[in-house]
Amino acid sequence: MNLEDYRIRCGWSKAQMAREAGIDTNTLNRAMSGTHINIATADKLTTAISKKLGRSIHFSEIEGLNVNV
């Protein structure tokens, strides 16, 4: 699943997903488009998704997410 799939599964708009992760919508849009993001941003996204879904998600599980590690 890619980030958009997780967003839909969580029932979030893009703005809400960004809020839940504590990032701005421009950063979220960059992540969704495949632009490299830093590991802290990836961790924020996966923490928010994990909390919502009630299971642990690692950023390596998100297809198309390009993380600078």
Residue pairs with C-beta under 8 A, 6 or more apart in sequence:
1 9
1 61
1 62
1 63
2 32
2 62
2 63
2 64
2 65
3 31
3 32
3 45
3 62
3 64
3 65
4 32
6 49
6 53
6 57
6 62
7 13
7 14
7 17
9 53
10 17
10 20
10 49
10 52
10 53
12 20
12 52
14 25
14 28
14 29
14 32
15 25
17 28
17 45
17 48
18 24
18 25
18 27
18 28
20 48
20 51
20 52
21 28
21 41
21 44
21 45
21 47
21 48
22 44
22 48
23 41
23 44
23 45
27 37
27 41
28 45
30 37
31 37
31 41
31 42
31 45
31 65
34 64
34 65
34 66
35 66
36 66
36 67
36 68
37 65
37 66
37 67
37 68
38 67
38 68
39 59
39 67
39 68
39 69
42 59
42 65
42 67
43 59
45 59
45 62
45 65
46 57
46 58
46 59
46 62
49 57
50 56
50 57
59 65
59 67
